[in-house]
Amino acid sequence: MQQRFQEKRRFVIWYHNNKGKETIWDLDKSELRLHNGTLYLFALAPDFRSYHIQTRPNIEQNCTFRVDRITRIGAASQTPWTYSKFPTLDIIYRLTGALATYQPRRPHETIISPEGTTDYVDILTQDDCIFWFHQRMLQYGSSARVLDPPWVAKQLRDVLKKAHDNYCG
């Protein structure tokens, strides 16, 4: 994979998802990322169908692939990477309770709540991976709430509802 990154040309991977189904993915800009002890190929899939954003490229085209589930890597194509950076999405979330005094530790986060507010802190983040953003919000538990965009808030609400339903009969 490192060779593909250096060549900066599109390439194909064969990937087994968690249900064992193999899919072929055409990838553009790519890099390796370590997340919670697991190594991922983080890549922009230019042909991936976005559900919420119509403009291209967009954050929904940024895909994560567990390296241990990649079965094959194709040769580099003649097509150079079209994108020099990963698309991001502006997300606003609110932290309350014990996290109301949160100070951003990530360079892409900014406090946007009014000066002097002590009951909560509103954060504007420019994330490049919806999945990892969801993981972070879930770690914050009931102290976190996504304010914008609504579709990201709905995705988290659906995950939390399903988790709740797992414990209710």
C-alpha positions as CSV (number, residue, x, y, z in Angstrom):
1,M,0.0,0.0,0.0
2,Q,2.8,2.4,0.8
3,Q,3.9,2.1,-2.8
4,R,0.4,3.0,-4.0
5,F,0.5,6.1,-1.8
6,Q,3.9,7.2,-3.2
7,E,2.7,6.7,-6.7
8,K,-0.4,8.9,-6.1
9,R,-2.4,7.0,-8.7
10,R,-5.8,5.4,-8.4
11,F,-5.8,1.7,-7.4
12,V,-8.2,-1.1,-6.6
13,I,-8.6,-3.2,-3.5
14,W,-10.6,-6.3,-2.8
15,Y,-12.2,-6.0,0.6
16,H,-14.2,-8.5,2.8
17,N,-16.7,-6.7,4.9
18,N,-17.6,-7.9,8.4
19,K,-20.2,-10.2,6.9
20,G,-17.6,-11.8,4.6
21,K,-18.9,-10.3,1.4
22,E,-16.1,-9.3,-1.0
23,T,-16.3,-6.0,-2.8
24,I,-14.0,-4.3,-5.2
25,W,-13.2,-0.7,-4.5
26,D,-11.7,1.9,-6.8
27,L,-9.7,4.4,-4.6
28,D,-8.2,7.8,-5.0
29,K,-6.3,9.7,-2.3
30,S,-5.4,7.2,0.5
31,E,-3.4,6.8,3.7
32,L,-3.0,4.5,6.6
33,R,-4.6,5.6,10.0
34,L,-4.5,3.9,13.3
35,H,-7.8,4.2,15.3
36,N,-8.4,2.6,18.7
37,G,-5.7,0.0,18.1
38,T,-6.8,-1.0,14.6
39,L,-5.0,-0.1,11.4
40,Y,-7.3,1.3,8.6
41,L,-6.8,2.2,5.0
42,F,-8.5,5.6,4.9
43,A,-9.4,6.5,1.3
44,L,-11.6,8.6,-1.0
45,A,-13.8,6.3,-3.1
46,P,-14.6,8.6,-6.1
47,D,-17.5,6.5,-7.3
48,F,-19.1,5.9,-3.9
49,R,-22.8,7.0,-3.9
50,S,-23.4,9.7,-1.3
51,Y,-26.7,9.7,0.5
52,H,-26.8,13.2,2.1
53,I,-24.5,15.4,0.1
54,Q,-24.8,15.9,-3.7
55,T,-21.6,17.9,-4.3
56,R,-18.4,15.9,-5.1
57,P,-16.1,15.2,-3.5
58,N,-17.7,15.0,-0.1
59,I,-17.1,13.4,3.3
60,E,-19.4,10.5,2.6
61,Q,-16.9,9.3,-0.1
62,N,-14.2,9.1,2.6
63,C,-14.1,5.4,3.5
64,T,-12.4,3.3,6.1
65,F,-11.2,-0.2,5.4
66,R,-9.7,-2.5,8.0
67,V,-6.3,-3.5,6.7
68,D,-6.7,-7.1,7.9
69,R,-9.8,-7.4,5.6
70,I,-8.1,-6.3,2.4
71,T,-7.5,-9.5,0.4
72,R,-5.8,-8.0,-2.6
73,I,-4.4,-4.7,-3.9
74,G,-4.4,-4.0,-7.6
75,A,-1.7,-2.3,-9.6
76,A,-1.6,1.5,-9.8
77,S,-3.6,2.8,-12.8
78,Q,-2.6,5.6,-15.2
79,T,-5.1,7.9,-13.5
80,P,-3.4,10.3,-11.0
81,W,-5.1,11.1,-7.7
82,T,-7.7,13.8,-8.5
83,Y,-7.8,15.0,-4.9
84,S,-4.9,16.4,-2.8
85,K,-6.8,16.4,0.5
86,F,-9.8,14.6,2.0
87,P,-13.1,16.4,2.0
88,T,-14.4,17.5,5.4
89,L,-17.8,18.4,6.9
90,D,-18.6,21.2,9.3
91,I,-20.4,19.7,12.3
92,I,-21.6,21.6,15.3
93,Y,-22.1,19.8,18.6
94,R,-22.8,20.7,22.2
95,L,-21.3,19.3,25.3
96,T,-23.0,19.7,28.7
97,G,-22.6,18.4,32.3
98,A,-19.1,17.3,33.2
99,L,-18.0,18.2,29.6
100,A,-19.3,21.8,29.7
101,T,-15.8,23.1,30.2
102,Y,-14.3,21.1,27.4
103,Q,-11.4,22.7,25.6
104,P,-10.7,21.5,22.1
105,R,-7.6,19.3,21.7
106,R,-8.0,18.8,17.9
107,P,-6.7,21.4,15.5
108,H,-10.0,21.3,13.5
109,E,-12.2,22.1,16.5
110,T,-13.3,25.6,17.5
111,I,-15.5,26.8,20.4
112,I,-18.4,28.8,19.0
113,S,-20.6,29.2,22.1
114,P,-21.2,32.7,23.4
115,E,-18.5,34.2,25.7
116,G,-19.3,33.5,29.4
117,T,-21.5,30.5,28.8
118,T,-20.9,27.9,31.5
119,D,-23.8,25.5,31.1
120,Y,-22.5,24.1,27.8
121,V,-19.9,24.5,25.2
122,D,-20.7,24.5,21.4
123,I,-18.0,23.2,19.2
124,L,-17.5,23.6,15.4
125,T,-15.5,20.7,14.0
126,Q,-14.3,20.0,10.5
127,D,-14.1,16.3,10.4
128,D,-13.1,14.0,7.5
129,C,-14.6,10.8,8.8
130,I,-18.3,10.4,9.9
131,F,-17.6,7.0,11.4
132,W,-14.8,8.3,13.7
133,F,-16.9,11.4,14.6
134,H,-19.7,9.1,15.7
135,Q,-17.3,7.0,17.8
136,R,-16.1,10.2,19.6
137,M,-19.7,11.4,20.2
138,L,-20.7,8.0,21.6
139,Q,-17.8,8.1,24.0
140,Y,-19.1,11.4,25.4
141,G,-22.4,9.7,26.2
142,S,-25.3,11.8,27.4
143,S,-23.1,14.9,27.6
144,A,-23.0,15.3,23.8
145,R,-25.6,16.4,21.3
146,V,-25.1,17.0,17.6
147,L,-26.8,20.3,16.6
148,D,-25.9,20.5,12.8
149,P,-26.2,19.0,10.2
150,P,-29.5,17.3,11.1
151,W,-28.7,14.1,9.1
152,V,-25.6,13.5,11.3
153,A,-27.7,14.1,14.4
154,K,-30.3,11.6,13.1
155,Q,-27.7,9.0,12.4
156,L,-26.5,9.2,16.0
157,R,-30.0,9.2,17.3
158,D,-30.7,6.0,15.4
159,V,-27.6,4.3,16.8
160,L,-28.5,5.3,20.3
161,K,-32.1,4.2,19.9
162,K,-30.9,0.8,18.6
163,A,-28.5,0.5,21.6
164,H,-31.4,1.4,24.0
165,D,-33.7,-1.2,22.3
166,N,-31.0,-3.8,22.9
167,Y,-31.7,-3.5,26.6
168,C,-35.4,-3.1,26.6
169,G,-37.0,-6.5,26.1
